[in-house]
Amino acid sequence: MKKEFPVLNSKIKGLLHGGDYNPDQWLDYPEILKEDVRLLKLANCNCVSINIFGWSAIEPEEGRYTFEWLDKIMDDMAANNVHVILATPSGARPAWMSEKYPEVLRVNRDRTKNLHGCRHNHCFTSPVYREKTYNINRLLAERYKDHPALIMWHISNEYGGECHCPLCQDAFRNWLKKKYDNNLDKLNASWWTGFWSHKFTSWSQIESPSPLGENCVHGHNLDWQRFVTDQTIDFYKNEIAPIREITPNVPVTANFMGAYPHMELFLGLDYWKFAKEVDVLSWDNYPAWHNDFETTEELAANVGFVHDIYRSLRGGQPFLVMESTPSLVNWHDTNKLKRPGMHLLSSMQGVAHGADSVLYFQWRKGRGASEKFHGAVVDHCGHENTRVFREVTEVGEVLNKIKEIQGATAESKVAIIYDVENRWAIDDLQGLKKHRGYVESCQAAYKVFWENGVSVDVINMDCDLSEYDLVIAPMLYMVRPNVADRINEFVKNGGTFVTTYWSGIVDENDLCFLGGFPGPLREVTGIWSEEIDSLYDNEVNHIEFKANNMENLKGTYEVKEYCDLIHAETAEVLAVYKSDFYADMPAVTVNRYGEGKAYYIAARTGEEFNNDFYSKLINDLGIKSVVDGKLPKGVTAQMRSNKDNKFTFIMNFNEEAKEVELGKEEYIDMLSGDKVVNKVTLEKYGVKILKQ
C-alpha cells in the first residue's frame, strides 16, 4: 500500500528554499537587513531559519527582553512571502547565565568543567537550564503563535555531547535503577562486573565512564550512551512543552547530523529514539565534494545512504535538509569549492531521496568569529553578482518548477540494517582491527543498489521487515531480544536475508552468546562460526565459488581484513577460501529456511564481488530499478511518487557526460517541458527530473 503523510503546514506550497539567517548579528547595519529582503526574493528563497543562536539578542540581561528586532524580521518576512522556521535558542546560552548559574556549564569525561564559550556545552540535567529554556520558549511561543510567517519550530541546534556533572551522575544512577528494577545483582550480571573485580555493592559507587576511572566494562559504556540519548530527549521534551501547549498545530523539528566517518563527534545519540519525538526529521548535510580520498561517485553513494537513513527513520516520511553549504565549509581538512554544477546536483540528490527542502548554512557570511569564512549565499561583497548566488538562484528556479513533488514518497523492497547501538558496541570492543569498518561495510552493500537505481530503506534492527523482499545486515554484532525471531519469521515467509562475518556475537548488554556464533542467527544461517582471522592491510585472501553450486555463482574474488572460519551445518556451501590454513573452508553459504533463504558472507568482500552477488539477487528476486535501461557507472536514479504521478531523478556523478537508456517509457522533462523517450544525455554533474 502506498504510504501517505499529512501536510506539515497548510501554509507551505511547494519545496522550501533558503536557510539559516542571523539578523541578530546585523542589528547595527539596518541597510544590510533591508538588502537581505531584496536578495532573498532575487535568489528564489521562500524560507529562513532564524533565532538559532539569538538568546543574547532577545534577553541581553536576565529578565530584560528585546524582541523588537525579531518582531520586525518576522513582519518583513511575512510581508515578502518568506516562511520562517523559528528556532529556540538553547544551543548557546548568554554569558550572564554562565556567570550567575555556573551549574549550567557542562562537565567533561575527565571531570573538568567547561568555562563559558562556544556552543552545545550545557548540562541537559540542570534544573536551572531547563527552567530558563522553558521560560524563553514559552515567551517565543506566546509572542509568535499567530504570526503569518511562522511555519515550523526548530528546536535548539544539533543536539549532542554529554555532561558528567554530579547532577548527571545522579540522573544516570536513577536511570539504571529504573532499568534494572532497583536490583544491583541484575546490573552486575548484565555488565559482567566480575571482570577485574568491578562488582558494585551500592548504587553510589557507579559513575559515568571516564578515562580517569571505569571505561572497560562495555555494558556500562553502552548504558551510558543510552542514558545520554534518553536524557537529551528528556531535555528536548522540556523545551517543547510550552510550544506544544501554545502552538499545537505548528510542527516541530530538531536538526540531526549525518553518519559520515569524519563526523564521529555527532554520533552520540540514537536518532531512532529521537525521531519519534519530532514531527518532521531534518539533518545537516556537509559532504566533502571533490576530495582526494574518494571518487565523486563513491561520496555520492555514501551521501545517498545517509539521506535514506533519514527517509527511513519515520517510515518513509519526507524529511528536510536543514543545512547544506552553497559553496564550501570552513572545517574540512581542505575546504574545497563546489565545482560548477555540483550545487544543483547535490541539492537535487536530497530531493530525489525524499527531502522537501534545500536549506543552507548560511544566508550571509558574518564579519567575524569562527564561521566568517564558511560558505554562504551572500558573500562579504554583499551583492548578487557572484557565481554562488547565481547557482543558488538556479536551484530556486528548479524547485519552483518541481514544487508538485512536495510530499511525494519512495517505496523500497530492499532494506539494509544500520543500527546505532550496534555501531556503539562495535566501536567499543577490543578485538579485530583498530578500525572495524561497520559503516563502510553497510555502505559497500548499499552502493550496488544505488548504482542500479534501486531504492533502499536504511533501517535499524527493531524495524518491521515484512514489507521487504531482501534484508541485508552487515556485521550484525549485537542482536537485541526478539530480533532473531523476527528475522527467522521474515525468511520463513519467503524473504531473503544476507548477513556477514562478525554477526550474532553479543546481546544487548554486549555479553557474548554462549553455545556458538552466530548465536541466535545460527538456525536461520545454518552455519557455525568457530574463529575469525584479522588480516594486515597488505594481506589478501581469495574466495572461489564451487563448480555447480546451487546458486550458479561463478568466479574468484579477493577478500581483505576479515576471514571468518565457519562450518556449514544445514547451509549449502557456495564458495570456499583459496589459501592459508583455512583453504577450502566455507566462505559463502546459503541456507533454505521455510520459504526463503539466508546467505552468510564470511569475509570482507570488495566491489567486484558485491556487484556480482547483489546484482544476482536483484535479478533473482525481480527487484526493479526505477528506469528500465542499464545505468552507466557513476549515474544513479531515484523515484518519488504520489497518487497522481511518478517523479524520476537521474543524476550523473561523473566528471564527463553520460547517456542513459530509458526503455520504452515516455516522460516529461520537468525542467524543460520536453517529452523524453528512449534515452537521455546528462552533462558532467547533470541531473534530469522526469515525470510520468
N, C-alpha and C positions, 0 to 999 in steps of 0.2 A: 504494500500500500504506500502511495506517495505521501511523504511527510509534509505537513504544512505547519507553519508557525505564525502566531498572531503578529500583526504590525506593531512595532515597538512604540511608535508615537504617530498619531494621525497627521501631525504637522510635517513629517518627513516624506517628501515626494521625490523619490529617486535616491541616488547614491551620494554619500557625504564626501565632501572635498574641502580641505582646509587644514587646520592643525593647531598646535599649541601657540597661544598668543599671550604675551606677557606685558600688557599695557601698564601694569603696576611699576615696571622698570622705566617707563617713559612719561611719567606724570609731569615732569618738568619740561616736556617737549610737546606741547599741545598741537603744534603744527604737524608733528610726526603721527600722532594719534588720528588726526584728520586725514592725513595722507594714506594711512593704513586702510581706511574705509574704501577709498578710491581704488587702491591696489587690490584689495580683496575681490572686489567686483570685476576688475580687469582680468584677474587670474582665474575667473570662473570658480571661485571658492564660495561655498554656501554654509560653512560651518567653522566655528572656532572653539577651542577648549581654553577656558580662562580660569584664573584664580588658583592654579595648581600649587603655586608657591607664594600665595598672596597674603599670608597671615599678617605679617608685619605691616602691610599696607592697609588692611582693614581693621586691625587692632594694634596700633603702634605702642600703646601703653595698656596695661591691664584695665579692662573695663571702659576704655575710651575707643569708640568706633568711628571709622571714617569711610562709610560706604558710598559716599557721594561719587567718587571716581568710578566705582563699579556700577552704580546706577546709570551713569552716563554711557559707559561702554555697552551695557545691556540695551539701553534705549537706542543707541546708534546702530547696534547690530539688528535690532528689530526693525528699525526704520529702513534698513537696506536689505531686508530679507536674508539675513545671515543667522543661521541657527547657532545657539550657544549650548555647549556641553559644559555645565558649571561644576567646578571642582571644589571639593572640601580641601582645606589647606594643611592637613595634618602631616604631610610628608616632610615639612620643615617648619620647626617652631620658631617664634621670635626670641630674640636674645633675652628680653626681660623675663620670660618664663624660665629659661635655664638658670638665670641668676637667682630668681626668687624661689624656684621649686627645683632644686638640684636632683630630686628623686626621679625626675622625668628623663635624666640622662642615662643612656644605656651602659651596661657593664659587659665587658668582653670576656671571652673564654679564659683569658689569663687573669681575670678578676680585676683588671684595670678599668677605671671609669673614664668614659669619654668627657671631654670638655665640650663647650658649646661650639657648634660649627657643622659644616657640610649638611647632610640631609639623611633621612632614613636611619636615624640613630637614636630613636626614642624607645622607652620601655613600654611594651604593649600591656603590661600588667598594672602600671602606675595608676592608682585611683585619681591622682591629680590630672594626669594627662588625659585620661578617659573623660573626666568631668569637663576639662577645657575644650576638648574636641567636640563633645556632645553639645556644649553650650554654643560654640561658634557655628556648628552645623544647624542647630535649631534657629539661630538668628538668620542664617542664609536662607533656610527653607521658608521661614515666615516672610522674609522680605521679597523673595522672588517666586513664590509659589504660583502666582498667576501671571508671571511675566510672559509675554508672547514669544520671546526669543528662546526661552528655556525648553530644551527637548530631552535632556538627559542629565543625570548626575554622574560625575567622575569622582569616585571615592579615593581620596589620598593619591598616592602615586607609587607604582612599582613596589608594592609591599614586599618586604624581605628582611633577612637578618634575624638576629636573636639577641636576647638580653639574659645575663646571668646574675642579676642583682638579687638581694635577699627576697624581694617580693616575688620574683620569678622562681626562685628556689622553692618557696612555699607553695606557689601555684603548681609547680611541677610535682611536688610530693602529693598534693591533693589530687592531681590528675592521676597519678599512679595508684593512690588508694582507691579511687573510683574504678579504675581499670581492673585492678587485682582484688576487688572485693574486700579491701582493707586487710588483706592476708599477705604478710611478708613471706611466708613459706611459698606461696604461689608465685610471687615475684622472683624469689631466689631460684626456684625451679625453672621459671621461664627464661631467666637471664643466665642460668648455668654459673651461678656465683661461687660454686665450689672451686672454680678455676682460680689459682693463685690466692686462695683463702680470702675471697672477696665477699663472703656471705654477710648480708646485713642482718642486724638484730634489732634495729629500731629505724623508723622512717626518717628520723633526724640525721642519720648517717648518710643518707642519699643526697648527692649533689649532681648538678648537671655535668656533663663531660667536660674535661679541661686538660690541657697539656701539662698542667701542674698537678693533676690528680688522676681520677679514673677516666680512661679513654680506650681501654682494651676489651671491654665487655660489649659485644656487638648488639645484644638485645637491649642493653642500656642506651647505646647510641641511637638505635632505631626508635626507641620510645621517646627519646628527647626530640628527635626530628618530628615525630608525630605530634608531640606536645606543642612544638613551635608552630606547626600548621594550625592546630586547634586553637592555640592562644591568639594567633594572628587573626583567625576568623572571628573569634570571640570579641577581639578589639574592633574589628570591622563592623560586627553586628551592633556594638555600642555606638559606633559612628553613624550608622544608617538609621538607628531607631527614630530619631526625630524626623528624618527625611521620609521614612516610610509612613509615619503618622501624619505629617503635614502635606506631603505630595505623593499620595499612594499611586497616582496614575502616571508619574514620571519615572521612566525606567532608570535603573542603577547599573553601573559597570565599575570595574576596577581593572586598571591596565596591568596585564601579566607580562612576563618576559619569556623569551624563546628557549630552545634547548640546544643551542649551538655549543660545541665543545669549549669555545673561548668565553662562554657566559656562565661558568660554574658558579659564580657568586650568586646568581639569581635562581638557583635550582633547589633552594632550601625548603620550598613549600610544595605540598601535594595539591596541584591545581584540580585534580579530580574531586577533592572535597570542596575546594573553594568555589568551583564552577556552579555548584548547586545554590550558592548564596547570591549570585548576581542575576540580573535579568537578561543581560547580553554579555558575551565574552568579548574582550578586546586585548590586543597584545601589541608589543613594541618590536618592530622588525628592522634589524640593522645588520644585514649580511655584508661581508667584505667583498663586494663585487670587484672583479679584475685583480684578484690577488695572485701571488706567485707560488701558492702551495696546493691549488686545486684548479681544475678547469671551470669555466663558467657553467658548463653543463652539470658538473658534479655539485657545485654550490647550489645551483637552481633546484636540483633534485632534493637536496637537504633542506632548502627553504620550503619546498613543497611539502615535505614531511612534517615540518612544524605547522604550516598552515592547516594541514589535515588533522593534526592533534587538536587545534582549536575548533575546527569544524565538528570534530567528534565529541568534544567534551560535554556538549549539551545535545547530543543525539542528532546532529546534523543541522542545528540552527545556524543561520548566517551569523557571522561574527564581524568585528570591526578591527581593522588595522589602525590602532590609535596613534602610533608614532612610526614614522619612517623618515629617512632623510631624502630631500630632493637632490642632494649632490654628494656630500661626504659627511663623515663624522670626525670627531677630534680625539678619539680614544683607541682606535685600532693601532697596532704596531706601526703600520704605514697607512696614512689616511689618503686613500686614492679617490680621485674624482670619478663619478659615474660617467662613462663614455656616452656620446650622443646616442640616443635611442634606448638606453638601458633604463632610464627613469620610467618611460611609458611601459616598457615590457615588464619590469619588476612590479610596477603598480598594478598592471592588469593580471599578473600572476596571482596576487592576493585576491582579486575579484573572481578570477577563474576558480579558485579553490573554496570560495564561499564568503569572501569579505564583502560587506556592503559599504565600504568606505576606503578612501585613500587620504589619510591624515598625516601631518608632518610634525616632527620637531625639527625646526621651529619656524614660526612665521617670519620673524625678523631677528637678525643677529643682534645680540646685546653688545654694548660698548666694552664691557669689562667682565672680569672673573673667568671661570674655567670653561664656559661654553661660548665665548665670544668668537671662536673660530669653528664652531660646529655649524654644519650646513643649515641653510635657511632659504626660504622662498625669496625674501628681500635681503640683499647683502648690505654691507656698510655704506655702499654708494647711495642707497636709498631710493633707487628708481627701478623701472621695469625693463630697462634696456640691457638685460643680461641673458646669457644662454639659459641659466637655470630658470629664470622667471618665464621665459618662452616655453620651456619644456613643461613646467607646471601648468601653464595656461593650456597647453595641448592636452594634458591629462584631464583637465577640467572639461574641455570640449568633448573629449571621448566619453567621459562619464555622463555628460548631458545626452549624448546620442544613445547610450545603452541603459538609461535610467530604468527602463522597464524590467531589468534584471533584478532590481531590488527585491529581496525576499525569496528569490529562486533558490532551490536546494540541489544537492547532489545525492545520487544513490550509489552505493558500493556493495559489491558482492565479495569483496576481499577485505580482510582486517589484519593488521599487524599489531601484536600486543607489545606496547612500550609502556612499562609500568614504573612509576616514580619510586615507590618503595623498593621494588626490585633493584633499581639503579642505586639507591642509597646503600642497600646491602652489598651489592657487587663492589661499589667503590670503597666500602669499608673493610672488606675481607682482606685477610693476609694470606696470599697464595696466588697461583697462576703467574701472570706477568704484572709488572707495575701498572701498566696501562691496560685495562681489561677489554676496552673497546665495545662496551654494551651498546651505546648509542650508535656507533658505527656499524655494528652487526645488524641492527634494526634498519638503518638507512640503506645498507647494501641490498637487503631484500626488497625494500621499498622501491629502489631505483629501477628495478626491472619493470615494475608495473607503471611507474612514471614514464619510462621510455616508450612503453607500449600504449600509452593513453588509456590506462585502466584506472578507474577511481578506487582509492583505498581509504578506509577509515583507520585511524591510528588510535587504539583503544587501550584501556588497562585491563588487568586480568579479571576484574569483577564485572565487566560489561556483559550484556546479553550477547550470545554468539549465534542465536538461532536464525538470524536473518542473513547469515553469510554462507557462501559456498566453500570458501577457503579461509582458514585462520592460520597465521604464521606467528610463532612465539620464539624468537631467537633468545638464547641464553636465559631461559625462564628459571633462574637460580632459585628464587623464592616462590613457593606455591602456597598461597594462603588457604584457609579452610574453605571447602566446597568448590574450589576452583577445578581440581582434577575431576570431581564428579560431573561438573558442567562440561568439561572438555570431553569426557567419556561419552556423555549423552549426545553432545554435538556430533561426534564421529559415529556413534551407533545409529544416529538418524540420517546418516548419509553424507556428513560433512567431511572435508579433507583438512587434516591438521598436520602442520610441519613444525617440528622443534629441532633443537640442536644440542651439541655439546654443552655442558655446564647448565643443565636443566634438571629440575626436580631434586635439588641438593638440600635445601633448608626449608623450614616452616616460617611462619610469620614472625617468630622470635629469633630467627637466624640460628636455630638448632638443627643440626644435621638429621635427616631422616635415617632411621635405622632399618636394616634389612636389605639394603642395596639401592643404589641410584639407578634410574631417576625417580626414586621414591614413589609418590602417588601417581606418577606418569608411566610407571613401569608396565602396567597392564595394557594401557592403550598403545604404547610404543612397541611393546613386545621385545624389549631388549634389557640387558643388564650392563651398566657401565661400571667397569672394575677400576680403572685408573685414567688419569688424564695427563698427557705429556705437554709441557710448555716448550716451545721452540724458540731459540735465539733469533734475532731479527734476520740474520744471514742464513738461517736454516730453512729448508723446504722439504716437504714430502710430496707424494703424489697419490691420488686415488684413481682407480680404474674400474669402470663398470664391467661386470662379468658378462661373458657371452651368453646370449639368450636369456637375459634376466627378464622377469615378468613385466617390467615396465618398458622394455625395449629401449632402454637408455644406452648410449654408447659414448666412448671417449675416455681420455686420460686427462686429469686436471691437477694443477699444482695447488697444494694447501700449505698454509702457514700458521704460525702462532700456537695453535692448539690442535692436538690429536687425541681424541677420546678413544680409549681402548674398550670396546664393547663386545658383548656376546649376544647373538640372536637367540631369543627364546621362542616366541611364536612368530616373530618377524621373518620376512624373506630378505636375504642379503642381495643388494643391488650392486654395490661397489665395495672394493677392498683396498687397503693400503698397499703401496708398491714396495716400500723399503723400511728399514730399521727392524728392530726385533719383533715388531708387531705387523710385519708384512703379511699379507693375506688375511688379516683380521678384518671384520666388517667395518666399513666406513660410511655407507649409506644403506638404510634399510627401509622397508615398508611393511606395515602390519595391517592386515584386513581386520576390521573390528566392527561388528554389526554390519551396517550398510555402507560404512565409509572406510577411509584409510588414514593411517598415521605414519608420516615419514620422520625419520631421525637422521640428521646430518651430523656426523661425528667430528668433523674437522672444520676449521675456518676456511671457507672456500673463497675463491676470487670471482672477479666479474664474469669471466668466461663460463664457469660452472653455473653461477647464479642465473645468467641469461638463458642458458640451455635448459636448466632444470625448471625454473619458474615459467619460462615460455611454454614448456611442455604441459605444465599444469594448467596454464591459461587455455591452451588448446583442448586438452582432455576434458576440462570442466565447462567448456563453451562460454568462458568469460569474455565479454565483448569489450573491445576498445570503443571509445566514443567516436572514432572515424573508421570507415571500412578499409581504407588503404594502410599500407605499412608506413610508419613514421620514420624518417631519417634519424640517424643518431644525433642527439642534441636537440631534437624537436619533440615537444610533448603536446598533449591535448587534454583538456578538461571540459566537463559539461556541467552546466546548471540548468534546471528546468522548473517550470511552474505548470499550472493546469492548462495553459494555452500554448506554450512554446518551449522549444529546446534551444539552449544557447551554448555553442561550442567555441571554445577558445583554443586556437592553435598558436603555439609560441616557439620561436626559434632562438635558442640559447647558443647558437654557433657564431663564429666570427666571420661567416660568409653566408650568402643566400642559399636557401634550400627550397626544393619543390616537393609538395606533399600531394599524394594521390588521395582523392576523397571518395572514390567509388561512384555509385550511381545517384546518390542523394543530391537534391537541389537545395541550395542555401541562399540566403540574402546576406550580403556583407553589410553589417550594421553601421560601419563607418562610412562606406561609400554609397550604399544603397543599391549596388550592382548585384545581379544574380551570379551565383558561383556554382559551377558544376565540374565534375571530373577531377580537377586539380587546382592548386593554388600555389603561388610563389611567395615566399617570405624573405624579405631582405635580412641582412645581418641585424640581429636583435629585433626582428619583425614580429608582429602579432596580428592575427586575424580573429575577428569576433563574428561568428556566423550564426544566423538564426534559421531554425526550421519551424 
